[in-house]
Amino acid sequence: MKTPVKDTDAIIAGMHPHLQPGEFAFVVWPEDKPWPRGTRASCVEDEGLSLIVPISAAPQGAVAMRCITLQVHSSLEGVGLTAAVSSALAGTGIPANMVAGYHHDHVYVPSGCSQDAMRILQDLQRSSR
């Protein structure tokens, strides 16, 4: 297993954005209902259980999102990746919903913005080398 990257510039330079297949939605899910196959993440909030599910399992009208995985094994103690990514996307008006996993960070963006988001993140990565 690779050692997690902690240095901010090294994290950004090594992030290698990858657009995942499929579309997803953020939803509030009944706690007594089984999770849909392909659920990507969960978060318990005061208002209820939030899930990221395949768009096919979401209620009609849910915002379709694409997932961009930042393929760098960033340290949980690393600083700046979320800020750099969300700032770069915000600067062009693209909403970014960041989700951190143990190995990678993931950015969920509206489906219609996914190609522009990929270009922006690739530019950010190249500029950090």
N, CA, C and O atoms as a Tinker XYZ file with bonds, in Angstrom:
   516  protein
     1  N      0.834000   -1.178000    0.000000    73     2
     2  CA     0.000000    0.000000    0.000000    64     1     3
     3  C      0.882000    1.245000    0.000000    63     2     4     5
     4  O      1.880000    1.309000    0.718000    81     3
     5  N      0.508000    2.224000   -0.805000    73     3     6
     6  CA     1.267000    3.466000   -0.885000    64     5     7
     7  C      1.098000    4.283000    0.389000    63     6     8     9
     8  O      0.079000    4.200000    1.074000    81     7
     9  N      2.120000    5.070000    0.687000    73     7    10
    10  CA     2.056000    5.978000    1.820000    64     9    11
    11  C      1.159000    7.155000    1.448000    63    10    12    13
    12  O      1.325000    7.726000    0.370000    81    11
    13  N      0.211000    7.535000    2.311000    73    11    14
    14  CA    -0.661000    8.675000    2.006000    64    13    15
    15  C      0.152000    9.960000    1.829000    63    14    16    17
    16  O      1.111000   10.209000    2.561000    81    15
    17  N     -0.248000   10.767000    0.846000    73    15    18
    18  CA     0.423000   12.026000    0.551000    64    17    19
    19  C     -0.146000   13.113000    1.464000    63    18    20    21
    20  O     -1.362000   13.244000    1.601000    81    19
    21  N      0.748000   13.896000    2.089000    73    19    22
    22  CA     0.326000   14.921000    3.038000    64    21    23
    23  C      0.594000   16.340000    2.541000    63    22    24    25
    24  O     -0.149000   17.262000    2.879000    81    23
    25  N      1.654000   16.526000    1.736000    73    23    26
    26  CA     2.025000   17.845000    1.240000    64    25    27
    27  C      0.967000   18.360000    0.255000    63    26    28    29
    28  O      0.590000   17.651000   -0.677000    81    27
    29  N      0.494000   19.586000    0.461000    73    27    30
    30  CA    -0.593000   20.146000   -0.335000    64    29    31
    31  C     -0.276000   20.162000   -1.827000    63    30    32    33
    32  O     -1.083000   19.699000   -2.633000    81    31
    33  N      0.883000   20.687000   -2.202000    73    31    34
    34  CA     1.229000   20.746000   -3.624000    64    33    35
    35  C      1.327000   19.351000   -4.232000    63    34    36    37
    36  O      0.898000   19.135000   -5.366000    81    35
    37  N      1.888000   18.409000   -3.485000    73    35    38
    38  CA     2.019000   17.038000   -3.986000    64    37    39
    39  C      0.648000   16.375000   -4.133000    63    38    40    41
    40  O      0.431000   15.605000   -5.068000    81    39
    41  N     -0.263000   16.666000   -3.228000    73    39    42
    42  CA    -1.616000   16.107000   -3.328000    64    41    43
    43  C     -2.289000   16.604000   -4.599000    63    42    44    45
    44  O     -2.846000   15.817000   -5.363000    81    43
    45  N     -2.235000   17.915000   -4.822000    73    43    46
    46  CA    -2.901000   18.496000   -5.993000    64    45    47
    47  C     -2.237000   18.018000   -7.282000    63    46    48    49
    48  O     -2.926000   17.677000   -8.243000    81    47
    49  N     -0.915000   17.992000   -7.309000    73    47    50
    50  CA    -0.192000   17.551000   -8.500000    64    49    51
    51  C     -0.458000   16.085000   -8.818000    63    50    52    53
    52  O     -0.410000   15.684000   -9.981000    81    51
    53  N     -0.738000   15.287000   -7.798000    73    51    54
    54  CA    -0.938000   13.857000   -7.997000    64    53    55
    55  C     -2.376000   13.402000   -8.010000    63    54    56    57
    56  O     -2.635000   12.200000   -7.951000    81    55
    57  N     -3.325000   14.324000   -8.084000    73    55    58
    58  CA    -4.727000   13.932000   -7.884000    64    57    59
    59  C     -5.366000   13.169000   -9.041000    63    58    60    61
    60  O     -6.345000   12.464000   -8.795000    81    59
    61  N     -4.897000   13.254000  -10.264000    73    59    62
    62  CA    -5.396000   12.492000  -11.414000    64    61    63
    63  C     -6.918000   12.299000  -11.386000    63    62    64    65
    64  O     -7.387000   11.206000  -11.071000    81    63
    65  N     -7.693000   13.339000  -11.710000    73    63    66
    66  CA    -9.157000   13.217000  -11.694000    64    65    67
    67  C     -9.651000   12.155000  -12.672000    63    66    68    69
    68  O     -9.179000   12.072000  -13.806000    81    67
    69  N    -10.603000   11.350000  -12.220000    73    67    70
    70  CA   -11.179000   10.288000  -13.050000    64    69    71
    71  C    -12.700000   10.359000  -12.950000    63    70    72    73
    72  O    -13.257000   10.260000  -11.857000    81    71
    73  N    -13.367000   10.529000  -14.082000    73    71    74
    74  CA   -14.825000   10.599000  -14.125000    64    73    75
    75  C    -15.391000    9.186000  -14.049000    63    74    76    77
    76  O    -15.156000    8.364000  -14.935000    81    75
    77  N    -16.136000    8.915000  -12.985000    73    75    78
    78  CA   -16.727000    7.591000  -12.789000    64    77    79
    79  C    -17.949000    7.413000  -13.693000    63    78    80    81
    80  O    -18.625000    8.390000  -14.014000    81    79
    81  N    -18.234000    6.194000  -14.101000    73    79    82
    82  CA   -19.437000    5.958000  -14.913000    64    81    83
    83  C    -20.700000    6.123000  -14.068000    63    82    84    85
    84  O    -20.674000    5.945000  -12.850000    81    83
    85  N    -21.771000    6.456000  -14.716000    73    83    86
    86  CA   -23.072000    6.534000  -14.061000    64    85    87
    87  C    -23.395000    7.896000  -13.499000    63    86    88    89
    88  O    -22.550000    8.788000  -13.422000    81    87
    89  N    -24.654000    8.025000  -13.107000    73    87    90
    90  CA   -25.143000    9.244000  -12.474000    64    89    91
    91  C    -25.678000    8.884000  -11.097000    63    90    92    93
    92  O    -26.142000    7.768000  -10.862000    81    91
    93  N    -25.603000    9.853000  -10.195000    73    91    94
    94  CA   -25.968000    9.641000   -8.801000    64    93    95
    95  C    -26.804000   10.808000   -8.298000    63    94    96    97
    96  O    -26.887000   11.852000   -8.945000    81    95
    97  N    -27.424000   10.618000   -7.132000    73    95    98
    98  CA   -28.203000   11.685000   -6.507000    64    97    99
    99  C    -28.016000   11.625000   -4.998000    63    98   100   101
   100  O    -27.841000   10.553000   -4.418000    81    99
   101  N    -28.056000   12.783000   -4.383000    73    99   102
   102  CA   -28.062000   12.895000   -2.919000    64   101   103
   103  C    -29.529000   12.861000   -2.487000    63   102   104   105
   104  O    -30.343000   13.640000   -2.983000    81   103
   105  N    -29.863000   11.961000   -1.568000    73   103   106
   106  CA   -31.258000   11.804000   -1.135000    64   105   107
   107  C    -31.327000   11.605000    0.375000    63   106   108   109
   108  O    -30.350000   11.207000    1.011000    81   107
   109  N    -32.494000   11.889000    0.931000    73   107   110
   110  CA   -32.807000   11.509000    2.309000    64   109   111
   111  C    -33.481000   10.156000    2.213000    63   110   112   113
   112  O    -34.405000    9.974000    1.420000    81   111
   113  N    -33.022000    9.198000    3.020000    73   111   114
   114  CA   -33.491000    7.816000    2.891000    64   113   115
   115  C    -34.130000    7.363000    4.201000    63   114   116   117
   116  O    -33.583000    7.625000    5.273000    81   115
   117  N    -35.276000    6.687000    4.134000    73   115   118
   118  CA   -35.895000    6.153000    5.355000    64   117   119
   119  C    -34.966000    5.139000    6.027000    63   118   120   121
   120  O    -34.441000    4.243000    5.364000    81   119
   121  N    -34.766000    5.276000    7.320000    73   119   122
   122  CA   -33.831000    4.404000    8.033000    64   121   123
   123  C    -34.257000    2.946000    8.030000    63   122   124   125
   124  O    -33.415000    2.058000    8.166000    81   123
   125  N    -35.566000    2.679000    7.875000    73   123   126
   126  CA   -36.047000    1.299000    7.909000    64   125   127
   127  C    -36.119000    0.656000    6.520000    63   126   128   129
   128  O    -36.548000   -0.491000    6.393000    81   127
   129  N    -35.707000    1.375000    5.492000    73   127   130
   130  CA   -35.772000    0.861000    4.125000    64   129   131
   131  C    -34.381000    0.401000    3.702000    63   130   132   133
   132  O    -33.406000    1.112000    3.947000    81   131
   133  N    -34.261000   -0.781000    3.065000    73   131   134
   134  CA   -32.942000   -1.241000    2.604000    64   133   135
   135  C    -32.322000   -0.246000    1.621000    63   134   136   137
   136  O    -33.015000    0.395000    0.830000    81   135
   137  N    -31.007000   -0.142000    1.696000    73   135   138
   138  CA   -30.288000    0.752000    0.800000    64   137   139
   139  C    -30.292000    0.187000   -0.612000    63   138   140   141
   140  O    -30.225000   -1.030000   -0.788000    81   139
   141  N    -30.369000    1.040000   -1.611000    73   139   142
   142  CA   -30.316000    0.554000   -2.991000    64   141   143
   143  C    -28.935000   -0.007000   -3.345000    63   142   144   145
   144  O    -27.915000    0.436000   -2.815000    81   143
   145  N    -28.925000   -0.977000   -4.241000    73   143   146
   146  CA   -27.662000   -1.503000   -4.763000    64   145   147
   147  C    -26.915000   -0.345000   -5.424000    63   146   148   149
   148  O    -27.513000    0.461000   -6.137000    81   147
   149  N    -25.621000   -0.269000   -5.187000    73   147   150
   150  CA   -24.817000    0.787000   -5.792000    64   149   151
   151  C    -24.743000    2.062000   -4.979000    63   150   152   153
   152  O    -24.219000    3.068000   -5.458000    81   151
   153  N    -25.265000    2.043000   -3.739000    73   151   154
   154  CA   -25.156000    3.223000   -2.879000    64   153   155
   155  C    -23.688000    3.562000   -2.691000    63   154   156   157
   156  O    -22.879000    2.678000   -2.408000    81   155
   157  N    -23.335000    4.831000   -2.845000    73   155   158
   158  CA   -21.945000    5.267000   -2.799000    64   157   159
   159  C    -21.486000    5.750000   -1.431000    63   158   160   161
   160  O    -20.322000    5.568000   -1.075000    81   159
   161  N    -22.385000    6.366000   -0.655000    73   159   162
   162  CA   -21.975000    6.922000    0.643000    64   161   163
   163  C    -23.199000    7.192000    1.492000    63   162   164   165
   164  O    -24.322000    7.283000    0.996000    81   163
   165  N    -22.952000    7.318000    2.787000    73   163   166
   166  CA   -24.027000    7.651000    3.723000    64   165   167
   167  C    -23.531000    8.694000    4.717000    63   166   168   169
   168  O    -22.332000    8.837000    4.959000    81   167
   169  N    -24.480000    9.407000    5.277000    73   167   170
   170  CA   -24.176000   10.393000    6.308000    64   169   171
   171  C    -25.410000   10.530000    7.196000    63   170   172   173
   172  O    -26.512000   10.781000    6.709000    81   171
   173  N    -25.215000   10.363000    8.493000    73   171   174
   174  CA   -26.317000   10.536000    9.433000    64   173   175
   175  C    -26.338000   12.003000    9.852000    63   174   176   177
   176  O    -25.353000   12.528000   10.371000    81   175
   177  N    -27.466000   12.649000    9.620000    73   175   178
   178  CA   -27.643000   14.063000    9.972000    64   177   179
   179  C    -28.813000   14.180000   10.936000    63   178   180   181
   180  O    -29.608000   13.249000   11.065000    81   179
   181  N    -28.921000   15.308000   11.607000    73   179   182
   182  CA   -30.041000   15.519000   12.526000    64   181   183
   183  C    -31.388000   15.355000   11.818000    63   182   184   185
   184  O    -32.364000   14.902000   12.417000    81   183
   185  N    -31.428000   15.732000   10.526000    73   183   186
   186  CA   -32.677000   15.676000    9.767000    64   185   187
   187  C    -32.983000   14.296000    9.203000    63   186   188   189
   188  O    -34.093000   14.064000    8.725000    81   187
   189  N    -32.033000   13.384000    9.248000    73   187   190
   190  CA   -32.270000   12.050000    8.721000    64   189   191
   191  C    -31.031000   11.475000    8.064000    63   190   192   193
   192  O    -29.955000   12.072000    8.098000    81   191
   193  N    -31.199000   10.311000    7.468000    73   191   194
   194  CA   -30.122000    9.591000    6.810000    64   193   195
   195  C    -29.989000   10.078000    5.375000    63   194   196   197
   196  O    -30.944000   10.006000    4.602000    81   195
   197  N    -28.816000   10.570000    5.016000    73   195   198
   198  CA   -28.534000   10.973000    3.641000    64   197   199
   199  C    -27.726000    9.878000    2.961000    63   198   200   201
   200  O    -26.802000    9.316000    3.548000    81   199
   201  N    -28.084000    9.584000    1.719000    73   199   202
   202  CA   -27.345000    8.613000    0.912000    64   201   203
   203  C    -27.003000    9.231000   -0.435000    63   202   204   205
   204  O    -27.683000   10.143000   -0.906000    81   203
   205  N    -25.950000    8.725000   -1.041000    73   203   206
   206  CA   -25.663000    9.010000   -2.444000    64   205   207
   207  C    -25.975000    7.710000   -3.172000    63   206   208   209
   208  O    -25.308000    6.695000   -2.973000    81   207
   209  N    -26.992000    7.757000   -4.015000    73   207   210
   210  CA   -27.507000    6.552000   -4.664000    64   209   211
   211  C    -27.466000    6.704000   -6.184000    63   210   212   213
   212  O    -27.388000    7.822000   -6.695000    81   211
   213  N    -27.519000    5.585000   -6.905000    73   211   214
   214  CA   -27.659000    5.686000   -8.362000    64   213   215
   215  C    -28.922000    6.485000   -8.692000    63   214   216   217
   216  O    -29.933000    6.369000   -8.000000    81   215
   217  N    -28.860000    7.285000   -9.737000    73   215   218
   218  CA   -29.990000    8.147000  -10.093000    64   217   219
   219  C    -31.272000    7.337000  -10.278000    63   218   220   221
   220  O    -32.362000    7.857000  -10.037000    81   219
   221  N    -31.168000    6.087000  -10.698000    73   219   222
   222  CA   -32.353000    5.248000  -10.910000    64   221   223
   223  C    -33.091000    4.934000   -9.608000    63   222   224   225
   224  O    -34.268000    4.577000   -9.639000    81   223
   225  N    -32.412000    5.061000   -8.464000    73   223   226
   226  CA   -33.034000    4.790000   -7.171000    64   225   227
   227  C    -33.533000    6.060000   -6.488000    63   226   228   229
   228  O    -34.132000    5.991000   -5.415000    81   227
   229  N    -33.293000    7.207000   -7.097000    73   227   230
   230  CA   -33.664000    8.495000   -6.502000    64   229   231
   231  C    -35.087000    8.882000   -6.897000    63   230   232   233
   232  O    -35.600000    8.439000   -7.925000    81   231
   233  N    -35.715000    9.711000   -6.072000    73   231   234
   234  CA   -37.047000   10.207000   -6.453000    64   233   235
   235  C    -36.980000   11.036000   -7.733000    63   234   236   237
   236  O    -35.948000   11.626000   -8.054000    81   235
   237  N    -38.085000   11.069000   -8.451000    73   235   238
   238  CA   -38.148000   11.873000   -9.670000    64   237   239
   239  C    -37.833000   13.323000   -9.324000    63   238   240   241
   240  O    -38.279000   13.835000   -8.297000    81   239
   241  N    -37.072000   13.973000  -10.177000    73   239   242
   242  CA   -36.707000   15.373000   -9.958000    64   241   243
   243  C    -35.405000   15.569000   -9.200000    63   242   244   245
   244  O    -34.960000   16.702000   -9.020000    81   243
   245  N    -34.783000   14.471000   -8.748000    73   243   246
   246  CA   -33.495000   14.595000   -8.052000    64   245   247
   247  C    -32.444000   15.118000   -9.026000    63   246   248   249
   248  O    -32.498000   14.833000  -10.223000    81   247
   249  N    -31.497000   15.878000   -8.509000    73   247   250
   250  CA   -30.424000   16.423000   -9.335000    64   249   251
   251  C    -29.451000   15.302000   -9.700000    63   250   252   253
   252  O    -28.891000   14.651000   -8.817000    81   251
   253  N    -29.253000   15.082000  -10.981000    73   251   254
   254  CA   -28.321000   14.054000  -11.455000    64   253   255
   255  C    -26.893000   14.580000  -11.328000    63   254   256   257
   256  O    -26.571000   15.663000  -11.817000    81   255
   257  N    -26.054000   13.804000  -10.672000    73   255   258
   258  CA   -24.670000   14.185000  -10.416000    64   257   259
   259  C    -23.730000   13.155000  -11.013000    63   258   260   261
   260  O    -24.089000   11.987000  -11.166000    81   259
   261  N    -22.519000   13.595000  -11.350000    73   259   262
   262  CA   -21.448000   12.692000  -11.757000    64   261   263
   263  C    -20.374000   12.741000  -10.681000    63   262   264   265
   264  O    -20.196000   13.760000  -10.013000    81   263
   265  N    -19.674000   11.653000  -10.522000    73   263   266
   266  CA   -18.619000   11.549000   -9.518000    64   265   267
   267  C    -17.256000   11.592000  -10.193000    63   266   268   269
   268  O    -16.977000   10.826000  -11.116000    81   267
   269  N    -16.410000   12.505000   -9.716000    73   267   270
   270  CA   -15.021000   12.581000  -10.153000    64   269   271
   271  C    -14.166000   12.140000   -8.974000    63   270   272   273
   272  O    -14.162000   12.783000   -7.924000    81   271
   273  N    -13.444000   11.046000   -9.153000    73   271   274
   274  CA   -12.553000   10.557000   -8.105000    64   273   275
   275  C    -11.178000   11.175000   -8.308000    63   274   276   277
   276  O    -10.620000   11.133000   -9.404000    81   275
   277  N    -10.640000   11.751000   -7.238000    73   275   278
   278  CA    -9.307000   12.335000   -7.269000    64   277   279
   279  C     -8.353000   11.228000   -6.859000    63   278   280   281
   280  O     -8.208000   10.926000   -5.674000    81   279
   281  N     -7.710000   10.633000   -7.836000    73   279   282
   282  CA    -6.940000    9.413000   -7.614000    64   281   283
   283  C     -5.552000    9.698000   -7.065000    63   282   284   285
   284  O     -4.538000    9.462000   -7.721000    81   283
   285  N     -5.538000   10.207000   -5.855000    73   283   286
   286  CA    -4.306000   10.335000   -5.093000    64   285   287
   287  C     -4.651000    9.852000   -3.693000    63   286   288   289
   288  O     -5.702000   10.206000   -3.160000    81   287
   289  N     -3.792000    9.060000   -3.098000    73   287   290
   290  CA    -4.045000    8.566000   -1.743000    64   289   291
   291  C     -3.591000    9.654000   -0.766000    63   290   292   293
   292  O     -2.488000    9.613000   -0.221000    81   291
   293  N     -4.489000   10.632000   -0.566000    73   291   294
   294  CA    -4.158000   11.758000    0.293000    64   293   295
   295  C     -4.305000   11.363000    1.759000    63   294   296   297
   296  O     -5.181000   10.581000    2.129000    81   295
   297  N     -3.435000   11.919000    2.569000    73   295   298
   298  CA    -3.479000   11.668000    4.004000    64   297   299
   299  C     -4.730000   12.300000    4.595000    63   298   300   301
   300  O     -5.174000   13.358000    4.149000    81   299
   301  N     -5.286000   11.653000    5.588000    73   299   302
   302  CA    -6.421000   12.246000    6.299000    64   301   303
   303  C     -6.006000   13.515000    7.028000    63   302   304   305
   304  O     -6.859000   14.297000    7.450000    81   303
   305  N     -4.691000   13.726000    7.179000    73   303   306
   306  CA    -4.161000   14.933000    7.802000    64   305   307
   307  C     -3.703000   15.958000    6.766000    63   306   308   309
   308  O     -3.191000   17.019000    7.124000    81   307
   309  N     -3.887000   15.643000    5.484000    73   307   310
   310  CA    -3.505000   16.566000    4.419000    64   309   311
   311  C     -4.394000   17.798000    4.437000    63   310   312   313
   312  O     -5.569000   17.729000    4.797000    81   311
   313  N     -3.819000   18.919000    4.046000    73   311   314
   314  CA    -4.533000   20.195000    4.076000    64   313   315
   315  C     -4.554000   20.803000    2.677000    63   314   316   317
   316  O     -3.527000   20.834000    2.000000    81   315
   317  N     -5.706000   21.283000    2.242000    73   315   318
   318  CA    -5.783000   22.109000    1.052000    64   317   319
   319  C     -6.416000   21.523000   -0.179000    63   318   320   321
   320  O     -6.815000   22.274000   -1.069000    81   319
   321  N     -6.530000   20.201000   -0.273000    73   319   322
   322  CA    -7.098000   19.607000   -1.490000    64   321   323
   323  C     -8.543000   20.035000   -1.691000    63   322   324   325
   324  O     -8.902000   20.501000   -2.772000    81   323
   325  N     -9.364000   19.887000   -0.684000    73   323   326
   326  CA   -10.776000   20.256000   -0.800000    64   325   327
   327  C    -10.922000   21.729000   -1.153000    63   326   328   329
   328  O    -11.724000   22.094000   -2.012000    81   327
   329  N    -10.140000   22.573000   -0.485000    73   327   330
   330  CA   -10.211000   24.012000   -0.755000    64   329   331
   331  C     -9.791000   24.329000   -2.182000    63   330   332   333
   332  O    -10.450000   25.121000   -2.855000    81   331
   333  N     -8.708000   23.728000   -2.652000    73   331   334
   334  CA    -8.217000   24.002000   -4.005000    64   333   335
   335  C     -9.225000   23.551000   -5.059000    63   334   336   337
   336  O     -9.515000   24.280000   -6.007000    81   335
   337  N     -9.753000   22.348000   -4.881000    73   335   338
   338  CA   -10.705000   21.797000   -5.861000    64   337   339
   339  C    -12.002000   22.588000   -5.865000    63   338   340   341
   340  O    -12.483000   22.987000   -6.925000    81   339
   341  N    -12.571000   22.818000   -4.691000    73   339   342
   342  CA   -13.851000   23.536000   -4.643000    64   341   343
   343  C    -13.693000   24.985000   -5.106000    63   342   344   345
   344  O    -14.602000   25.531000   -5.732000    81   343
   345  N    -12.553000   25.618000   -4.809000    73   343   346
   346  CA   -12.320000   26.993000   -5.262000    64   345   347
   347  C    -12.176000   27.060000   -6.782000    63   346   348   349
   348  O    -12.724000   27.958000   -7.422000    81   347
   349  N    -11.441000   26.115000   -7.353000    73   347   350
   350  CA   -11.267000   26.095000   -8.808000    64   349   351
   351  C    -12.611000   25.921000   -9.510000    63   350   352   353
   352  O    -12.882000   26.591000  -10.507000    81   351
   353  N    -13.440000   25.039000   -9.003000    73   351   354
   354  CA   -14.746000   24.820000   -9.615000    64   353   355
   355  C    -15.692000   25.989000   -9.347000    63   354   356   357
   356  O    -16.431000   26.401000  -10.240000    81   355
   357  N    -15.676000   26.520000   -8.142000    73   355   358
   358  CA   -16.545000   27.661000   -7.802000    64   357   359
   359  C    -16.213000   28.878000   -8.659000    63   358   360   361
   360  O    -17.099000   29.658000   -9.009000    81   359
   361  N    -14.943000   29.037000   -8.992000    73   359   362
   362  CA   -14.532000   30.165000   -9.815000    64   361   363
   363  C    -15.164000   30.174000  -11.192000    63   362   364   365
   364  O    -15.197000   31.210000  -11.856000    81   363
   365  N    -15.665000   29.035000  -11.625000    73   363   366
   366  CA   -16.344000   28.947000  -12.924000    64   365   367
   367  C    -17.834000   28.657000  -12.763000    63   366   368   369
   368  O    -18.528000   28.378000  -13.740000    81   367
   369  N    -18.322000   28.724000  -11.521000    73   367   370
   370  CA   -19.749000   28.532000  -11.274000    64   369   371
   371  C    -20.208000   27.086000  -11.198000    63   370   372   373
   372  O    -21.403000   26.814000  -11.314000    81   371
   373  N    -19.282000   26.151000  -11.005000    73   371   374
   374  CA   -19.655000   24.732000  -10.921000    64   373   375
   375  C    -19.764000   24.325000   -9.454000    63   374   376   377
   376  O    -18.787000   24.429000   -8.713000    81   375
   377  N    -20.946000   23.860000   -9.025000    73   375   378
   378  CA   -21.086000   23.381000   -7.649000    64   377   379
   379  C    -20.249000   22.120000   -7.434000    63   378   380   381
   380  O    -20.165000   21.265000   -8.316000    81   379
   381  N    -19.639000   22.014000   -6.269000    73   379   382
   382  CA   -18.818000   20.848000   -5.936000    64   381   383
   383  C    -19.252000   20.297000   -4.593000    63   382   384   385
   384  O    -19.209000   21.001000   -3.584000    81   383
   385  N    -19.665000   19.053000   -4.578000    73   383   386
   386  CA   -20.031000   18.376000   -3.342000    64   385   387
   387  C    -18.935000   17.363000   -3.059000    63   386   388   389
   388  O    -18.842000   16.331000   -3.724000    81   387
   389  N    -18.105000   17.667000   -2.064000    73   387   390
   390  CA   -16.917000   16.870000   -1.761000    64   389   391
   391  C    -17.271000   15.751000   -0.780000    63   390   392   393
   392  O    -17.994000   15.965000    0.193000    81   391
   393  N    -16.752000   14.563000   -1.056000    73   391   394
   394  CA   -16.916000   13.417000   -0.166000    64   393   395
   395  C    -15.535000   12.789000    0.006000    63   394   396   397
   396  O    -14.880000   12.429000   -0.972000    81   395
   397  N    -15.109000   12.664000    1.241000    73   395   398
   398  CA   -13.801000   12.071000    1.509000    64   397   399
   399  C    -13.971000   10.622000    1.927000    63   398   400   401
   400  O    -14.761000   10.301000    2.814000    81   399
   401  N    -13.215000    9.758000    1.271000    73   399   402
   402  CA   -13.115000    8.369000    1.671000    64   401   403
   403  C    -11.768000    8.152000    2.334000    63   402   404   405
   404  O    -10.990000    9.095000    2.482000    81   403
   405  N    -11.488000    6.938000    2.730000    73   403   406
   406  CA   -10.207000    6.647000    3.366000    64   405   407
   407  C     -9.055000    6.801000    2.373000    63   406   408   409
   408  O     -8.016000    7.372000    2.705000    81   407
   409  N     -9.245000    6.284000    1.145000    73   407   410
   410  CA    -8.173000    6.301000    0.155000    64   409   411
   411  C     -8.209000    7.504000   -0.779000    63   410   412   413
   412  O     -7.157000    7.989000   -1.196000    81   411
   413  N     -9.390000    7.989000   -1.114000    73   411   414
   414  CA    -9.512000    9.039000   -2.123000    64   413   415
   415  C    -10.596000   10.034000   -1.733000    63   414   416   417
   416  O    -11.466000    9.760000   -0.907000    81   415
   417  N    -10.505000   11.197000   -2.361000    73   415   418
   418  CA   -11.569000   12.193000   -2.271000    64   417   419
   419  C    -12.368000   12.128000   -3.562000    63   418   420   421
   420  O    -11.838000   11.791000   -4.621000    81   419
   421  N    -13.649000   12.454000   -3.458000    73   419   422
   422  CA   -14.554000   12.374000   -4.595000    64   421   423
   423  C    -15.310000   13.693000   -4.679000    63   422   424   425
   424  O    -15.691000   14.270000   -3.661000    81   423
   425  N    -15.520000   14.159000   -5.905000    73   423   426
   426  CA   -16.240000   15.406000   -6.135000    64   425   427
   427  C    -17.481000   15.071000   -6.950000    63   426   428   429
   428  O    -17.387000   14.496000   -8.035000    81   427
   429  N    -18.638000   15.432000   -6.420000    73   427   430
   430  CA   -19.891000   15.239000   -7.154000    64   429   431
   431  C    -20.298000   16.582000   -7.738000    63   430   432   433
   432  O    -20.428000   17.575000   -7.022000    81   431
   433  N    -20.497000   16.594000   -9.050000    73   431   434
   434  CA   -20.874000   17.807000   -9.768000    64   433   435
   435  C    -22.125000   17.514000  -10.588000    63   434   436   437
   436  O    -22.349000   16.364000  -10.967000    81   435
   437  N    -22.948000   18.528000  -10.871000    73   435   438
   438  CA   -24.104000   18.286000  -11.738000    64   437   439
   439  C    -23.653000   17.660000  -13.058000    63   438   440   441
   440  O    -22.628000   18.045000  -13.621000    81   439
   441  N    -24.425000   16.699000  -13.539000    73   439   442
   442  CA   -24.046000   15.940000  -14.733000    64   441   443
   443  C    -23.671000   16.823000  -15.918000    63   442   444   445
   444  O    -22.702000   16.539000  -16.621000    81   443
   445  N    -24.424000   17.876000  -16.140000    73   443   446
   446  CA   -24.167000   18.749000  -17.280000    64   445   447
   447  C    -22.860000   19.518000  -17.188000    63   446   448   449
   448  O    -22.406000   20.080000  -18.185000    81   447
   449  N    -22.252000   19.555000  -16.021000    73   447   450
   450  CA   -20.997000   20.283000  -15.810000    64   449   451
   451  C    -19.798000   19.357000  -15.740000    63   450   452   453
   452  O    -18.674000   19.833000  -15.576000    81   451
   453  N    -19.995000   18.055000  -15.857000    73   451   454
   454  CA   -18.920000   17.108000  -15.558000    64   453   455
   455  C    -17.709000   17.243000  -16.479000    63   454   456   457
   456  O    -16.575000   17.140000  -16.013000    81   455
   457  N    -17.921000   17.466000  -17.753000    73   455   458
   458  CA   -16.778000   17.585000  -18.677000    64   457   459
   459  C    -15.986000   18.865000  -18.403000    63   458   460   461
   460  O    -14.755000   18.856000  -18.430000    81   459
   461  N    -16.693000   19.962000  -18.140000    73   459   462
   462  CA   -16.003000   21.209000  -17.782000    64   461   463
   463  C    -15.252000   21.042000  -16.472000    63   462   464   465
   464  O    -14.129000   21.527000  -16.333000    81   463
   465  N    -15.861000   20.360000  -15.508000    73   463   466
   466  CA   -15.198000   20.132000  -14.218000    64   465   467
   467  C    -13.936000   19.306000  -14.401000    63   466   468   469
   468  O    -12.916000   19.593000  -13.774000    81   467
   469  N    -13.986000   18.295000  -15.242000    73   467   470
   470  CA   -12.798000   17.480000  -15.507000    64   469   471
   471  C    -11.674000   18.337000  -16.089000    63   470   472   473
   472  O    -10.525000   18.230000  -15.660000    81   471
   473  N    -11.999000   19.175000  -17.050000    73   471   474
   474  CA   -10.996000   20.036000  -17.674000    64   473   475
   475  C    -10.365000   20.972000  -16.641000    63   474   476   477
   476  O     -9.146000   21.145000  -16.620000    81   475
   477  N    -11.186000   21.567000  -15.794000    73   475   478
   478  CA   -10.697000   22.489000  -14.761000    64   477   479
   479  C     -9.786000   21.757000  -13.781000    63   478   480   481
   480  O     -8.736000   22.277000  -13.405000    81   479
   481  N    -10.178000   20.564000  -13.368000    73   479   482
   482  CA    -9.367000   19.821000  -12.401000    64   481   483
   483  C     -8.062000   19.321000  -13.031000    63   482   484   485
   484  O     -7.026000   19.283000  -12.365000    81   483
   485  N     -8.109000   18.946000  -14.285000    73   483   486
   486  CA    -6.875000   18.548000  -14.968000    64   485   487
   487  C     -5.929000   19.739000  -15.106000    63   486   488   489
   488  O     -4.717000   19.594000  -14.944000    81   487
   489  N     -6.479000   20.914000  -15.405000    73   487   490
   490  CA    -5.669000   22.140000  -15.477000    64   489   491
   491  C     -5.055000   22.454000  -14.107000    63   490   492   493
   492  O     -3.885000   22.829000  -14.019000    81   491
   493  N     -5.843000   22.300000  -13.049000    73   491   494
   494  CA    -5.351000   22.540000  -11.688000    64   493   495
   495  C     -4.216000   21.588000  -11.372000    63   494   496   497
   496  O     -3.197000   21.995000  -10.814000    81   495
   497  N     -4.384000   20.330000  -11.721000    73   495   498
   498  CA    -3.344000   19.331000  -11.475000    64   497   499
   499  C     -2.060000   19.701000  -12.214000    63   498   500   501
   500  O     -0.979000   19.684000  -11.625000    81   499
   501  N     -2.173000   20.034000  -13.496000    73   499   502
   502  CA    -0.992000   20.380000  -14.290000    64   501   503
   503  C     -0.287000   21.625000  -13.746000    63   502   504   505
   504  O      0.943000   21.687000  -13.757000    81   503
   505  N     -1.033000   22.599000  -13.281000    73   503   506
   506  CA    -0.437000   23.845000  -12.790000    64   505   507
   507  C      0.285000   23.656000  -11.449000    63   506   508   509
   508  O      1.045000   24.531000  -11.034000    81   507
   509  N      0.059000   22.541000  -10.777000    73   507   510
   510  CA     0.697000   22.281000   -9.472000    64   509   511
   511  C      1.971000   21.488000   -9.595000    63   510   512   513
   512  O      2.636000   21.254000   -8.587000    81   511
   513  N      2.336000   21.069000  -10.768000    73   511   514
   514  CA     3.553000   20.253000  -10.956000    64   513   515
   515  C      4.788000   21.102000  -10.889000    63   514   516
   516  O      5.899000   20.589000  -11.025000    81   515
